């Protein structure tokens, strides 16, 4: 099967599995797992931060960040398409009593900074205290520029807000921008990065920031059930990914561009956007109620996809080869043309 549903479907490579099998381990709750410690130090250095914390998932990393930056009854600002707001089960509100305040997200993925500035609450007992401004890069595959991120940092500083990046795919952003990951992380007080998407590790994310911030986040990770023991086995996968799989993300971006070009040539297929490793398509040419949802037919032909009505997000990744992309184009063409 050729799986284009997400870059989370990647499997550890044989070399990554070998690194996991050979990992030195210890009890991370005591701070004694050497491989976890090495991973945390490596990510902190890559992102230009003082310290880092290995967490089980991007959702846990973002939640630890929100709980560390905000207190009960505080508020954070995020885009209305943000993963922290839509796709993380309302954890900040449920577990931290932190109120989300959304602002519009533009077609380029950037939040409306004027709306964000207007959303900052005055010092008044009627309002939640605005504490944090969040960005996401990449978002829907789209890359926020260094200038956009710096503008957001300036707004946060002007209003005395902390600044957090949901950088689950910040590695893709750095590759697309042609800059080191530290340049993407620089405008932010805290950054969460994922190891289990395009980098191919089986699990895990890392939260980075100042030493004081990470010490606070460590407490929240424990409270959220994230105390880790001999976690070096999976941390080794993350280390291998950092050393071998970041630069190759450019291959995923090239494959996505090739996929968009091929699908765009099919009558009735509209390319809505293509950025980094994500291609968003829609099927047109017929009234909405008559447009097909070809998920099952594609699966029968060996292509796994996800659809919302007549729209789909197709994601390239470590396990999707150029030959797979050509096969997918041919299959779409045969089915839809």
N, C-alpha and C positions, 0 to 999 in steps of 0.2 A: 504494500500500500504506500502511496505517496501522500503524506499528511501535510496539508497546508492550512490546518485550522489555527495553529499558533506556533510560536517559537518555543513554547513550553514543552513541546512533545519530543524534543531531542533526547537522545539516549547517550549515556557515557561511552566514549570511544574506548577501544581496547587499551590504549595507552593510559587513558584516564582511570580505567578500572585497575590497571597495574599499579598506578600511583596510590589509589585508595587501599589496595591490598597491602602495600608496603608502608603505610603511614605509621609514624610513631604517634602513640596516643597517651593520654593521661586524663585526669578528672578535671574538666574545665570549670566546674563549680569552684574548685580550689585554685583556678587559674593555672593548672599544671598540664594542660594538653599542649605540647609543643607545636603541633601542626596548626591548631586553632590560633595560637598566639602568632605564629608566622603568617598566617592568612590575614589576621587583623592588622599586623604591622605592614604587610604588603599593600593592603587596600588603603590604609591611612597614607602611606607614602605616595601611592598612585594618585590619590585625590588631594594631596597637599594639606591634609588635616593632622591634628595632633594624635588622635586616637581613633579606634574603630571597634565595633562589636559585631560578632557573628550572630545572626539571628536565623530563625527557621524559615522565614519567608519575607517577601516584600511587604505583605500586609502587616506582619509583626514589626518589621523595621519602621514603617511609617507610623504605626500606632505608638511604638516606643518614643518616636520623635515628637509626636503631638502631645503625648502625656508628659514628656520632659519639658517642653516649651510652654505648655498651658496648664492652668489649674482649673479646678471645678468652677463652672460658671463663666469661664473665659471663652473666647471666640477665635476661630482661625478663618482666613479668607482663602478661597481656592476657586479655580475655574469651574463652571457648571458642567464640564465634561471630565473633570478630574477623577482619577482612579480612587483617590482617598475619599472622595465624596460619594461616588456612585457604586464602586465595586468592592468596598471593604467592609460591608455588612453594618455600616454605621457604628463601628467600634469606638471611635472617639466620643460620640454622643452617649452610647450605651455604657461604656466602661469608664469614661473620663468626665462625663457631663460637660463636654466641650461642644459648643455650638458651632456648626458650620455656617459660613456666610459665603454664598456663591456670587460670582460675577461672570459676565458673558465671556465665552471663549471664541476668539476669531477664527476665520477659516485657515489661518496659518498656525493655529494651535496656541497662540499667545493670549493670555487673559487681557481684558480691557483694564489698563492701569488707571485710567481716569475713574472708572467705576470702582476699582479697588480703593483708590484714595477716598472716594466719596463714602465707601462702606465702612471706613474706620470710624468707630464709635467715639463720641466725645466722652470726657470724664463726667459721667452723670450716672446716678444710681439706678436710673431706669434701664440702662443698657448693659449688655455683656461687655466685658473688657476685651478689646481686640488685642491679641498677643502675637499673632503669627500670620505670615503670608507664605503661601505654598505655590510652587510651580511644578510642572511635570515636563521632562525632556528626555526622550522624545515623547510625543503624544499623538496617538493614531499614526505613528511612524514619522510625523513631521518634526523637524529640528528647529528648536528655538536658537536664535543667533546669540553670540556673545554679547552684542549690544542690547538685545532684548532682556537678557538675564541681568546685565548690569543696571539697566533702567529699573527693573523690579527691585534690585538690591538698594538702589538709591531711594526708591519710594519707601521701602521697609525701614531704612535708617532714618528717613525724615520723620516717620511717625513712631519711631521707637519700637518697631516690631522685629521679632526674630524672622529668619528667612530660611525655609526648608525646600529642598529639591527632592521630589519623587523621581529618582534617576534610575528606575528599573532598567531602562534601556539607554542610560547615559553613555555607555560604551559605544552604542551605535551613533549617538550624537557626536561624540568625540571623533570617531572615524569619518563621519560625513563632513564635519567641519575641518578636518585635517589638523586638529590640535590635540595635545595630551589631555587625558581625563582630568588632570588638575585644573586646566583652564575652564572646563565646564563646571567644576565644583567650586571654583574660587569665589563666586558671588554669594555663596550660601553659608549659613552657620552650620547646617547639617545636611547630609546627603545620604539617601538610601539607594544602594545599587544591588542589582540582582545577578546571581551566578547561574540560575537555572533556566534562563531564557536563551538568548542567542549564544551564550558561552557554553551551554551544553552540560553543566553540572546537574546532578540529579535533584539537588535541593539547595536552599540557602540564599540569603542575602546578607549584606553587610551595611551597617549604619556607621557613618563617620562624622566627626565633629571635634570640638575641643575636648581635652581630657576631662574637664569638669562636666560637660554635657554627657559624655559617654559613661561616666560614673553614675550619673542620674539615670540614664537609659538602661544601664545594667540592672538597676533595682527594678525598673518596670518590666524588663524582660523576665526576671525571676517571677514577678507577680503574675505575669501573663502565662506562666507555665513553661517558660523557655530556658529553664536551667538545664545546661547540657553536661553530659558526662564525657565518655570517650568519643567525642565528636570529630576527632582528627580524621577518622575514616572518610567523612563527607567533606571536611575542610580541605583535605588533600585534593579532592576533585575540583574545588574552587581555585586552589593554588595552580593546579595544572591548567585550568581554563584561563586564568589570568596570564599565564606564561605563553600559551600557545593559541588561544582562540580569539583574542581581541582584534588583531590586525585582519584576520580572515573574515571579519564581519563585512568587509568591503565586497567579498564574494556574494554574500547574501543580498547586499544592495544591488549589485549588478544583476543577479538572478531575478530580483523583483522588477527591475527595469525591463528585462527581457520578457518576463511574464506579462507585464502591462502592455508592452508593444505587441506581443502576439495576440493577446485577448482583445486589444483595441481594434484589431483588424477584422474581428468577427462581427457581422451585421447583428445589431440588436444588443450588443454589449457596450456599455458606457464605462469608461475608466473615470471614476469620480476623483480619485487621488492616488498617487504613487510616490512614496517617500521612504527612504531607507529600505527596510525589509517588509513593507506592507503595501499591498495593492487593494484598494477598495473599488468594487465594481457594482454596477447595477444593470439589470436587464430591462430594456425599454423596447419601444416599437409596438406595444400592445397596451390596452387598458390595464391598470394595476391588477384587477381581479383575474385577468387572463394570463398574466405573466407567470412563467414556470418557476418553481423552486427545484432546481435539479440536483439537490443534495444526494438523494437516494440513487438516482441514475449514475451520478459521478462515482459514488461509493461502489456501485456494482461494477464499475469499470476501473476501480483501483485508485480513485482520487478522493481523499477525505477532505471535506470543506464544511464550513459553518455558514448558515444563512439566517437573515432576518427578512422574511418575505422574499423579495426579489433582489436583495442586496447581500453582498458577501465581502468579508475581509479575508484576503489570502496572504499568508505570511511565509516568507522564505527563512531558512535556518540551516543549521549545521548538517542536518540529515537530508536536505533537499539539494540534489546535485543538478548541474546544468542539463544533464540528460533527463532528469525528472521534470524539469521545467518544460523542456521540449515535449515530453510525453503529455504533460498536463495541457499544454496549448493544443496539441493534436486532439486530445480527448474532448476538451471544450468545443473545439471546432466541429468535430464529428457529431457531437450531441446537440449543439445549439444552432449551427449554421443552417 
